[in-house]
Amino acid sequence: MVCHGGLPSYDGVVLKDIKDLQRFSEPPEKGLMCDLLWADPIPGNGRKPSKRGCSMGFGEDISHKFLDENKLRISTII
């Protein structure tokens, strides 16, 4: 899975939720599509308000939890 921006601002999102998104529409100001486009990684753990004014920042623990819940692994592209 490759995201433009980030991860969901809430737990429990599975790949089917992402697949089921209506992609051919203007991105909303909040919600899953907004998060996937605009959430940013931050140093440390947890979720924090975003400097962008929409979505949020997410820490390493949030990344690992999403990967674990969706049976995904980290891959580095160089």
PDB file of N, CA, C and O in Angstrom:
ATOM      1  N   MET A   1       0.841  -1.175   0.000  1.00  0.00           N
ATOM      2  CA  MET A   1       0.000   0.000   0.000  1.00  0.00           C
ATOM      3  C   MET A   1       0.883   1.233   0.000  1.00  0.00           C
ATOM      4  O   MET A   1       1.837   1.310   0.775  1.00  0.00           O
ATOM      5  N   VAL A   2       0.589   2.176  -0.835  1.00  0.00           N
ATOM      6  CA  VAL A   2       1.317   3.429  -0.894  1.00  0.00           C
ATOM      7  C   VAL A   2       0.318   4.563  -0.715  1.00  0.00           C
ATOM      8  O   VAL A   2      -0.690   4.618  -1.420  1.00  0.00           O
ATOM      9  N   CYS A   3       0.587   5.465   0.220  1.00  0.00           N
ATOM     10  CA  CYS A   3      -0.291   6.610   0.464  1.00  0.00           C
ATOM     11  C   CYS A   3       0.428   7.881   0.062  1.00  0.00           C
ATOM     12  O   CYS A   3       1.642   7.993   0.231  1.00  0.00           O
ATOM     13  N   HIS A   4      -0.312   8.835  -0.468  1.00  0.00           N
ATOM     14  CA  HIS A   4       0.254  10.138  -0.782  1.00  0.00           C
ATOM     15  C   HIS A   4       0.694  10.833   0.489  1.00  0.00           C
ATOM     16  O   HIS A   4       1.789  11.394   0.543  1.00  0.00           O
ATOM     17  N   GLY A   5      -0.127  10.805   1.492  1.00  0.00           N
ATOM     18  CA  GLY A   5       0.162  11.559   2.704  1.00  0.00           C
ATOM     19  C   GLY A   5       0.275  10.697   3.926  1.00  0.00           C
ATOM     20  O   GLY A   5       1.369  10.515   4.459  1.00  0.00           O
ATOM     21  N   GLY A   6      -0.832  10.163   4.381  1.00  0.00           N
ATOM     22  CA  GLY A   6      -0.737   9.550   5.678  1.00  0.00           C
ATOM     23  C   GLY A   6      -1.707   8.452   5.982  1.00  0.00           C
ATOM     24  O   GLY A   6      -2.187   7.731   5.108  1.00  0.00           O
ATOM     25  N   LEU A   7      -1.975   8.356   7.255  1.00  0.00           N
ATOM     26  CA  LEU A   7      -2.787   7.290   7.814  1.00  0.00           C
ATOM     27  C   LEU A   7      -4.061   7.864   8.417  1.00  0.00           C
ATOM     28  O   LEU A   7      -4.158   9.068   8.654  1.00  0.00           O
ATOM     29  N   PRO A   8      -5.036   6.995   8.664  1.00  0.00           N
ATOM     30  CA  PRO A   8      -6.297   7.456   9.247  1.00  0.00           C
ATOM     31  C   PRO A   8      -6.112   8.109  10.618  1.00  0.00           C
ATOM     32  O   PRO A   8      -5.184   7.783  11.357  1.00  0.00           O
ATOM     33  N   SER A   9      -7.008   9.027  10.935  1.00  0.00           N
ATOM     34  CA  SER A   9      -6.939   9.731  12.222  1.00  0.00           C
ATOM     35  C   SER A   9      -7.640   8.949  13.328  1.00  0.00           C
ATOM     36  O   SER A   9      -7.809   9.457  14.436  1.00  0.00           O
ATOM     37  N   TYR A  10      -8.046   7.728  13.037  1.00  0.00           N
ATOM     38  CA  TYR A  10      -8.690   6.867  14.029  1.00  0.00           C
ATOM     39  C   TYR A  10      -8.281   5.420  13.755  1.00  0.00           C
ATOM     40  O   TYR A  10      -7.924   5.075  12.628  1.00  0.00           O
ATOM     41  N   ASP A  11      -8.335   4.583  14.774  1.00  0.00           N
ATOM     42  CA  ASP A  11      -7.952   3.178  14.671  1.00  0.00           C
ATOM     43  C   ASP A  11      -9.058   2.357  14.026  1.00  0.00           C
ATOM     44  O   ASP A  11     -10.206   2.792  13.939  1.00  0.00           O
ATOM     45  N   GLY A  12      -8.696   1.174  13.582  1.00  0.00           N
ATOM     46  CA  GLY A  12      -9.678   0.221  13.083  1.00  0.00           C
ATOM     47  C   GLY A  12      -9.929   0.266  11.595  1.00  0.00           C
ATOM     48  O   GLY A  12     -10.767  -0.487  11.100  1.00  0.00           O
ATOM     49  N   VAL A  13      -9.235   1.121  10.860  1.00  0.00           N
ATOM     50  CA  VAL A  13      -9.419   1.188   9.410  1.00  0.00           C
ATOM     51  C   VAL A  13      -8.688   0.013   8.769  1.00  0.00           C
ATOM     52  O   VAL A  13      -7.518  -0.241   9.052  1.00  0.00           O
ATOM     53  N   VAL A  14      -9.402  -0.695   7.904  1.00  0.00           N
ATOM     54  CA  VAL A  14      -8.805  -1.819   7.184  1.00  0.00           C
ATOM     55  C   VAL A  14      -8.721  -1.478   5.702  1.00  0.00           C
ATOM     56  O   VAL A  14      -9.340  -0.520   5.238  1.00  0.00           O
ATOM     57  N   LEU A  15      -7.957  -2.262   4.975  1.00  0.00           N
ATOM     58  CA  LEU A  15      -7.743  -1.971   3.560  1.00  0.00           C
ATOM     59  C   LEU A  15      -9.047  -1.916   2.770  1.00  0.00           C
ATOM     60  O   LEU A  15      -9.153  -1.144   1.817  1.00  0.00           O
ATOM     61  N   LYS A  16     -10.038  -2.716   3.145  1.00  0.00           N
ATOM     62  CA  LYS A  16     -11.336  -2.673   2.457  1.00  0.00           C
ATOM     63  C   LYS A  16     -11.974  -1.298   2.594  1.00  0.00           C
ATOM     64  O   LYS A  16     -12.601  -0.814   1.652  1.00  0.00           O
ATOM     65  N   ASP A  17     -11.825  -0.656   3.764  1.00  0.00           N
ATOM     66  CA  ASP A  17     -12.367   0.700   3.953  1.00  0.00           C
ATOM     67  C   ASP A  17     -11.747   1.666   2.949  1.00  0.00           C
ATOM     68  O   ASP A  17     -12.431   2.528   2.396  1.00  0.00           O
ATOM     69  N   ILE A  18     -10.461   1.513   2.723  1.00  0.00           N
ATOM     70  CA  ILE A  18      -9.759   2.389   1.780  1.00  0.00           C
ATOM     71  C   ILE A  18     -10.194   2.069   0.353  1.00  0.00           C
ATOM     72  O   ILE A  18     -10.451   2.970  -0.445  1.00  0.00           O
ATOM     73  N   LYS A  19     -10.272   0.790   0.047  1.00  0.00           N
ATOM     74  CA  LYS A  19     -10.699   0.373  -1.295  1.00  0.00           C
ATOM     75  C   LYS A  19     -12.099   0.882  -1.621  1.00  0.00           C
ATOM     76  O   LYS A  19     -12.381   1.238  -2.766  1.00  0.00           O
ATOM     77  N   ASP A  20     -12.976   0.917  -0.621  1.00  0.00           N
ATOM     78  CA  ASP A  20     -14.365   1.319  -0.829  1.00  0.00           C
ATOM     79  C   ASP A  20     -14.578   2.834  -0.924  1.00  0.00           C
ATOM     80  O   ASP A  20     -15.700   3.277  -1.174  1.00  0.00           O
ATOM     81  N   LEU A  21     -13.535   3.630  -0.732  1.00  0.00           N
ATOM     82  CA  LEU A  21     -13.674   5.088  -0.828  1.00  0.00           C
ATOM     83  C   LEU A  21     -14.127   5.503  -2.229  1.00  0.00           C
ATOM     84  O   LEU A  21     -13.711   4.918  -3.229  1.00  0.00           O
ATOM     85  N   GLN A  22     -14.971   6.505  -2.280  1.00  0.00           N
ATOM     86  CA  GLN A  22     -15.376   7.102  -3.557  1.00  0.00           C
ATOM     87  C   GLN A  22     -14.272   8.070  -3.956  1.00  0.00           C
ATOM     88  O   GLN A  22     -14.238   9.202  -3.474  1.00  0.00           O
ATOM     89  N   ARG A  23     -13.373   7.640  -4.826  1.00  0.00           N
ATOM     90  CA  ARG A  23     -12.185   8.435  -5.155  1.00  0.00           C
ATOM     91  C   ARG A  23     -12.429   9.524  -6.182  1.00  0.00           C
ATOM     92  O   ARG A  23     -11.658  10.482  -6.254  1.00  0.00           O
ATOM     93  N   PHE A  24     -13.464   9.405  -6.964  1.00  0.00           N
ATOM     94  CA  PHE A  24     -13.692  10.369  -8.035  1.00  0.00           C
ATOM     95  C   PHE A  24     -14.594  11.495  -7.548  1.00  0.00           C
ATOM     96  O   PHE A  24     -15.683  11.724  -8.075  1.00  0.00           O
ATOM     97  N   SER A  25     -14.106  12.187  -6.530  1.00  0.00           N
ATOM     98  CA  SER A  25     -14.829  13.317  -5.948  1.00  0.00           C
ATOM     99  C   SER A  25     -13.814  14.277  -5.344  1.00  0.00           C
ATOM    100  O   SER A  25     -12.648  13.929  -5.160  1.00  0.00           O
ATOM    101  N   GLU A  26     -14.256  15.452  -5.047  1.00  0.00           N
ATOM    102  CA  GLU A  26     -13.401  16.438  -4.388  1.00  0.00           C
ATOM    103  C   GLU A  26     -13.091  15.932  -2.974  1.00  0.00           C
ATOM    104  O   GLU A  26     -14.010  15.533  -2.259  1.00  0.00           O
ATOM    105  N   PRO A  27     -11.827  15.940  -2.557  1.00  0.00           N
ATOM    106  CA  PRO A  27     -11.498  15.463  -1.209  1.00  0.00           C
ATOM    107  C   PRO A  27     -12.196  16.309  -0.134  1.00  0.00           C
ATOM    108  O   PRO A  27     -12.183  17.538  -0.206  1.00  0.00           O
ATOM    109  N   PRO A  28     -12.800  15.654   0.854  1.00  0.00           N
ATOM    110  CA  PRO A  28     -13.460  16.381   1.934  1.00  0.00           C
ATOM    111  C   PRO A  28     -12.448  17.006   2.890  1.00  0.00           C
ATOM    112  O   PRO A  28     -11.258  16.695   2.833  1.00  0.00           O
ATOM    113  N   GLU A  29     -12.919  17.878   3.758  1.00  0.00           N
ATOM    114  CA  GLU A  29     -12.044  18.548   4.722  1.00  0.00           C
ATOM    115  C   GLU A  29     -11.744  17.693   5.939  1.00  0.00           C
ATOM    116  O   GLU A  29     -10.882  18.050   6.741  1.00  0.00           O
ATOM    117  N   LYS A  30     -12.432  16.575   6.094  1.00  0.00           N
ATOM    118  CA  LYS A  30     -12.136  15.647   7.183  1.00  0.00           C
ATOM    119  C   LYS A  30     -12.570  14.253   6.757  1.00  0.00           C
ATOM    120  O   LYS A  30     -13.307  14.092   5.784  1.00  0.00           O
ATOM    121  N   GLY A  31     -12.115  13.261   7.481  1.00  0.00           N
ATOM    122  CA  GLY A  31     -12.465  11.883   7.166  1.00  0.00           C
ATOM    123  C   GLY A  31     -11.298  11.118   6.560  1.00  0.00           C
ATOM    124  O   GLY A  31     -10.183  11.627   6.439  1.00  0.00           O
ATOM    125  N   LEU A  32     -11.589   9.889   6.185  1.00  0.00           N
ATOM    126  CA  LEU A  32     -10.550   8.972   5.731  1.00  0.00           C
ATOM    127  C   LEU A  32      -9.804   9.472   4.497  1.00  0.00           C
ATOM    128  O   LEU A  32      -8.574   9.440   4.469  1.00  0.00           O
ATOM    129  N   MET A  33     -10.522   9.930   3.486  1.00  0.00           N
ATOM    130  CA  MET A  33      -9.834  10.399   2.278  1.00  0.00           C
ATOM    131  C   MET A  33      -8.927  11.589   2.591  1.00  0.00           C
ATOM    132  O   MET A  33      -7.800  11.660   2.103  1.00  0.00           O
ATOM    133  N   CYS A  34      -9.410  12.497   3.387  1.00  0.00           N
ATOM    134  CA  CYS A  34      -8.609  13.646   3.789  1.00  0.00           C
ATOM    135  C   CYS A  34      -7.333  13.183   4.499  1.00  0.00           C
ATOM    136  O   CYS A  34      -6.243  13.677   4.209  1.00  0.00           O
ATOM    137  N   ASP A  35      -7.474  12.241   5.423  1.00  0.00           N
ATOM    138  CA  ASP A  35      -6.317  11.734   6.157  1.00  0.00           C
ATOM    139  C   ASP A  35      -5.293  11.084   5.233  1.00  0.00           C
ATOM    140  O   ASP A  35      -4.092  11.321   5.369  1.00  0.00           O
ATOM    141  N   LEU A  36      -5.765  10.267   4.294  1.00  0.00           N
ATOM    142  CA  LEU A  36      -4.842   9.595   3.386  1.00  0.00           C
ATOM    143  C   LEU A  36      -4.076  10.596   2.516  1.00  0.00           C
ATOM    144  O   LEU A  36      -2.940  10.340   2.118  1.00  0.00           O
ATOM    145  N   LEU A  37      -4.700  11.719   2.231  1.00  0.00           N
ATOM    146  CA  LEU A  37      -4.035  12.740   1.417  1.00  0.00           C
ATOM    147  C   LEU A  37      -3.145  13.685   2.230  1.00  0.00           C
ATOM    148  O   LEU A  37      -2.087  14.096   1.754  1.00  0.00           O
ATOM    149  N   TRP A  38      -3.564  14.030   3.447  1.00  0.00           N
ATOM    150  CA  TRP A  38      -2.922  15.145   4.126  1.00  0.00           C
ATOM    151  C   TRP A  38      -2.288  14.867   5.482  1.00  0.00           C
ATOM    152  O   TRP A  38      -1.567  15.725   5.991  1.00  0.00           O
ATOM    153  N   ALA A  39      -2.522  13.712   6.087  1.00  0.00           N
ATOM    154  CA  ALA A  39      -1.866  13.418   7.367  1.00  0.00           C
ATOM    155  C   ALA A  39      -0.357  13.279   7.139  1.00  0.00           C
ATOM    156  O   ALA A  39       0.079  12.817   6.085  1.00  0.00           O
ATOM    157  N   ASP A  40       0.418  13.677   8.121  1.00  0.00           N
ATOM    158  CA  ASP A  40       1.876  13.656   7.995  1.00  0.00           C
ATOM    159  C   ASP A  40       2.520  12.892   9.144  1.00  0.00           C
ATOM    160  O   ASP A  40       2.029  12.932  10.272  1.00  0.00           O
ATOM    161  N   PRO A  41       3.625  12.191   8.857  1.00  0.00           N
ATOM    162  CA  PRO A  41       4.378  11.572   9.952  1.00  0.00           C
ATOM    163  C   PRO A  41       5.027  12.649  10.820  1.00  0.00           C
ATOM    164  O   PRO A  41       5.436  13.701  10.330  1.00  0.00           O
ATOM    165  N   ILE A  42       5.110  12.363  12.113  1.00  0.00           N
ATOM    166  CA  ILE A  42       5.750  13.280  13.060  1.00  0.00           C
ATOM    167  C   ILE A  42       6.722  12.489  13.922  1.00  0.00           C
ATOM    168  O   ILE A  42       6.588  11.271  14.041  1.00  0.00           O
ATOM    169  N   PRO A  43       7.692  13.155  14.520  1.00  0.00           N
ATOM    170  CA  PRO A  43       8.591  12.458  15.442  1.00  0.00           C
ATOM    171  C   PRO A  43       7.820  12.019  16.690  1.00  0.00           C
ATOM    172  O   PRO A  43       6.899  12.705  17.131  1.00  0.00           O
ATOM    173  N   GLY A  44       8.196  10.899  17.240  1.00  0.00           N
ATOM    174  CA  GLY A  44       7.570  10.430  18.473  1.00  0.00           C
ATOM    175  C   GLY A  44       6.377   9.539  18.204  1.00  0.00           C
ATOM    176  O   GLY A  44       6.241   8.964  17.125  1.00  0.00           O
ATOM    177  N   ASN A  45       5.525   9.433  19.193  1.00  0.00           N
ATOM    178  CA  ASN A  45       4.371   8.544  19.121  1.00  0.00           C
ATOM    179  C   ASN A  45       3.065   9.320  19.236  1.00  0.00           C
ATOM    180  O   ASN A  45       3.047  10.483  19.638  1.00  0.00           O
ATOM    181  N   GLY A  46       1.974   8.651  18.876  1.00  0.00           N
ATOM    182  CA  GLY A  46       0.649   9.222  19.034  1.00  0.00           C
ATOM    183  C   GLY A  46       0.191  10.034  17.844  1.00  0.00           C
ATOM    184  O   GLY A  46       0.817  10.050  16.785  1.00  0.00           O
ATOM    185  N   ARG A  47      -0.927  10.709  18.059  1.00  0.00           N
ATOM    186  CA  ARG A  47      -1.496  11.610  17.051  1.00  0.00           C
ATOM    187  C   ARG A  47      -1.529  13.022  17.623  1.00  0.00           C
ATOM    188  O   ARG A  47      -1.799  13.225  18.807  1.00  0.00           O
ATOM    189  N   LYS A  48      -1.250  13.982  16.765  1.00  0.00           N
ATOM    190  CA  LYS A  48      -1.253  15.380  17.186  1.00  0.00           C
ATOM    191  C   LYS A  48      -1.906  16.215  16.085  1.00  0.00           C
ATOM    192  O   LYS A  48      -1.914  15.804  14.924  1.00  0.00           O
ATOM    193  N   PRO A  49      -2.450  17.374  16.432  1.00  0.00           N
ATOM    194  CA  PRO A  49      -3.024  18.249  15.398  1.00  0.00           C
ATOM    195  C   PRO A  49      -1.982  18.571  14.323  1.00  0.00           C
ATOM    196  O   PRO A  49      -0.791  18.691  14.608  1.00  0.00           O
ATOM    197  N   SER A  50      -2.449  18.705  13.105  1.00  0.00           N
ATOM    198  CA  SER A  50      -1.565  18.989  11.982  1.00  0.00           C
ATOM    199  C   SER A  50      -1.291  20.477  11.847  1.00  0.00           C
ATOM    200  O   SER A  50      -2.147  21.306  12.158  1.00  0.00           O
ATOM    201  N   LYS A  51      -0.103  20.807  11.385  1.00  0.00           N
ATOM    202  CA  LYS A  51       0.243  22.192  11.081  1.00  0.00           C
ATOM    203  C   LYS A  51      -0.500  22.675   9.834  1.00  0.00           C
ATOM    204  O   LYS A  51      -0.609  23.879   9.602  1.00  0.00           O
ATOM    205  N   ARG A  52      -1.006  21.744   9.037  1.00  0.00           N
ATOM    206  CA  ARG A  52      -1.722  22.089   7.808  1.00  0.00           C
ATOM    207  C   ARG A  52      -3.108  22.679   8.094  1.00  0.00           C
ATOM    208  O   ARG A  52      -3.667  23.404   7.271  1.00  0.00           O
ATOM    209  N   GLY A  53      -3.650  22.359   9.268  1.00  0.00           N
ATOM    210  CA  GLY A  53      -4.989  22.823   9.600  1.00  0.00           C
ATOM    211  C   GLY A  53      -6.067  21.806   9.263  1.00  0.00           C
ATOM    212  O   GLY A  53      -7.243  22.034   9.547  1.00  0.00           O
ATOM    213  N   CYS A  54      -5.685  20.696   8.666  1.00  0.00           N
ATOM    214  CA  CYS A  54      -6.625  19.605   8.430  1.00  0.00           C
ATOM    215  C   CYS A  54      -5.901  18.295   8.699  1.00  0.00           C
ATOM    216  O   CYS A  54      -4.672  18.235   8.654  1.00  0.00           O
ATOM    217  N   SER A  55      -6.661  17.255   8.975  1.00  0.00           N
ATOM    218  CA  SER A  55      -6.127  15.943   9.305  1.00  0.00           C
ATOM    219  C   SER A  55      -5.269  16.020  10.562  1.00  0.00           C
ATOM    220  O   SER A  55      -5.604  16.754  11.492  1.00  0.00           O
ATOM    221  N   MET A  56      -4.154  15.265  10.605  1.00  0.00           N
ATOM    222  CA  MET A  56      -3.352  15.208  11.821  1.00  0.00           C
ATOM    223  C   MET A  56      -1.951  14.719  11.498  1.00  0.00           C
ATOM    224  O   MET A  56      -1.647  14.329  10.371  1.00  0.00           O
ATOM    225  N   GLY A  57      -1.102  14.752  12.531  1.00  0.00           N
ATOM    226  CA  GLY A  57       0.210  14.149  12.457  1.00  0.00           C
ATOM    227  C   GLY A  57       0.163  12.828  13.200  1.00  0.00           C
ATOM    228  O   GLY A  57      -0.538  12.705  14.204  1.00  0.00           O
ATOM    229  N   PHE A  58       0.907  11.834  12.714  1.00  0.00           N
ATOM    230  CA  PHE A  58       0.894  10.516  13.344  1.00  0.00           C
ATOM    231  C   PHE A  58       2.322  10.041  13.603  1.00  0.00           C
ATOM    232  O   PHE A  58       3.226  10.249  12.793  1.00  0.00           O
ATOM    233  N   GLY A  59       2.496   9.402  14.750  1.00  0.00           N
ATOM    234  CA  GLY A  59       3.803   8.912  15.144  1.00  0.00           C
ATOM    235  C   GLY A  59       4.079   7.492  14.666  1.00  0.00           C
ATOM    236  O   GLY A  59       3.239   6.835  14.051  1.00  0.00           O
ATOM    237  N   GLU A  60       5.278   7.056  14.973  1.00  0.00           N
ATOM    238  CA  GLU A  60       5.737   5.731  14.554  1.00  0.00           C
ATOM    239  C   GLU A  60       4.828   4.618  15.082  1.00  0.00           C
ATOM    240  O   GLU A  60       4.577   3.638  14.380  1.00  0.00           O
ATOM    241  N   ASP A  61       4.340   4.764  16.303  1.00  0.00           N
ATOM    242  CA  ASP A  61       3.456   3.738  16.869  1.00  0.00           C
ATOM    243  C   ASP A  61       2.169   3.585  16.070  1.00  0.00           C
ATOM    244  O   ASP A  61       1.657   2.474  15.931  1.00  0.00           O
ATOM    245  N   ILE A  62       1.642   4.680  15.546  1.00  0.00           N
ATOM    246  CA  ILE A  62       0.423   4.640  14.739  1.00  0.00           C
ATOM    247  C   ILE A  62       0.699   3.907  13.422  1.00  0.00           C
ATOM    248  O   ILE A  62      -0.125   3.121  12.953  1.00  0.00           O
ATOM    249  N   SER A  63       1.863   4.175  12.836  1.00  0.00           N
ATOM    250  CA  SER A  63       2.256   3.480  11.603  1.00  0.00           C
ATOM    251  C   SER A  63       2.335   1.975  11.829  1.00  0.00           C
ATOM    252  O   SER A  63       1.788   1.192  11.052  1.00  0.00           O
ATOM    253  N   HIS A  64       3.017   1.578  12.897  1.00  0.00           N
ATOM    254  CA  HIS A  64       3.178   0.149  13.175  1.00  0.00           C
ATOM    255  C   HIS A  64       1.842  -0.521  13.477  1.00  0.00           C
ATOM    256  O   HIS A  64       1.606  -1.651  13.049  1.00  0.00           O
ATOM    257  N   LYS A  65       0.974   0.157  14.203  1.00  0.00           N
ATOM    258  CA  LYS A  65      -0.337  -0.406  14.524  1.00  0.00           C
ATOM    259  C   LYS A  65      -1.152  -0.632  13.245  1.00  0.00           C
ATOM    260  O   LYS A  65      -1.767  -1.686  13.084  1.00  0.00           O
ATOM    261  N   PHE A  66      -1.159   0.352  12.336  1.00  0.00           N
ATOM    262  CA  PHE A  66      -1.883   0.216  11.075  1.00  0.00           C
ATOM    263  C   PHE A  66      -1.327  -0.956  10.270  1.00  0.00           C
ATOM    264  O   PHE A  66      -2.088  -1.765   9.738  1.00  0.00           O
ATOM    265  N   LEU A  67      -0.022  -1.045  10.182  1.00  0.00           N
ATOM    266  CA  LEU A  67       0.595  -2.144   9.442  1.00  0.00           C
ATOM    267  C   LEU A  67       0.236  -3.496  10.056  1.00  0.00           C
ATOM    268  O   LEU A  67      -0.135  -4.426   9.341  1.00  0.00           O
ATOM    269  N   ASP A  68       0.347  -3.601  11.367  1.00  0.00           N
ATOM    270  CA  ASP A  68       0.029  -4.860  12.055  1.00  0.00           C
ATOM    271  C   ASP A  68      -1.432  -5.261  11.841  1.00  0.00           C
ATOM    272  O   ASP A  68      -1.721  -6.411  11.511  1.00  0.00           O
ATOM    273  N   GLU A  69      -2.354  -4.308  12.031  1.00  0.00           N
ATOM    274  CA  GLU A  69      -3.783  -4.602  11.897  1.00  0.00           C
ATOM    275  C   GLU A  69      -4.161  -5.030  10.484  1.00  0.00           C
ATOM    276  O   GLU A  69      -5.139  -5.752  10.292  1.00  0.00           O
ATOM    277  N   ASN A  70      -3.392  -4.590   9.501  1.00  0.00           N
ATOM    278  CA  ASN A  70      -3.688  -4.915   8.110  1.00  0.00           C
ATOM    279  C   ASN A  70      -2.732  -5.938   7.513  1.00  0.00           C
ATOM    280  O   ASN A  70      -2.717  -6.167   6.303  1.00  0.00           O
ATOM    281  N   LYS A  71      -1.938  -6.544   8.380  1.00  0.00           N
ATOM    282  CA  LYS A  71      -0.987  -7.586   7.968  1.00  0.00           C
ATOM    283  C   LYS A  71      -0.085  -7.115   6.822  1.00  0.00           C
ATOM    284  O   LYS A  71       0.128  -7.821   5.836  1.00  0.00           O
ATOM    285  N   LEU A  72       0.432  -5.900   6.992  1.00  0.00           N
ATOM    286  CA  LEU A  72       1.361  -5.309   6.033  1.00  0.00           C
ATOM    287  C   LEU A  72       2.737  -5.203   6.678  1.00  0.00           C
ATOM    288  O   LEU A  72       2.870  -5.314   7.897  1.00  0.00           O
ATOM    289  N   ARG A  73       3.748  -4.990   5.861  1.00  0.00           N
ATOM    290  CA  ARG A  73       5.095  -4.813   6.411  1.00  0.00           C
ATOM    291  C   ARG A  73       5.737  -3.570   5.819  1.00  0.00           C
ATOM    292  O   ARG A  73       5.318  -3.076   4.772  1.00  0.00           O
ATOM    293  N   ILE A  74       6.735  -3.085   6.485  1.00  0.00           N
ATOM    294  CA  ILE A  74       7.471  -1.900   6.030  1.00  0.00           C
ATOM    295  C   ILE A  74       8.386  -2.295   4.886  1.00  0.00           C
ATOM    296  O   ILE A  74       9.078  -3.311   4.954  1.00  0.00           O
ATOM    297  N   SER A  75       8.387  -1.495   3.845  1.00  0.00           N
ATOM    298  CA  SER A  75       9.271  -1.699   2.711  1.00  0.00           C
ATOM    299  C   SER A  75       9.878  -0.352   2.368  1.00  0.00           C
ATOM    300  O   SER A  75       9.184   0.664   2.342  1.00  0.00           O
ATOM    301  N   THR A  76      11.155  -0.349   2.109  1.00  0.00           N
ATOM    302  CA  THR A  76      11.842   0.884   1.749  1.00  0.00           C
ATOM    303  C   THR A  76      12.138   0.881   0.258  1.00  0.00           C
ATOM    304  O   THR A  76      12.696  -0.080  -0.273  1.00  0.00           O
ATOM    305  N   ILE A  77      11.764   1.954  -0.405  1.00  0.00           N
ATOM    306  CA  ILE A  77      12.072   2.113  -1.831  1.00  0.00           C
ATOM    307  C   ILE A  77      13.189   3.124  -1.945  1.00  0.00           C
ATOM    308  O   ILE A  77      13.093   4.241  -1.436  1.00  0.00           O
ATOM    309  N   ILE A  78      14.233   2.726  -2.611  1.00  0.00           N
ATOM    310  CA  ILE A  78      15.382   3.638  -2.757  1.00  0.00           C
ATOM    311  C   ILE A  78      15.560   3.970  -4.213  1.00  0.00           C
ATOM    312  O   ILE A  78      16.468   4.723  -4.568  1.00  0.00           O
TER     313      ILE A  78
END
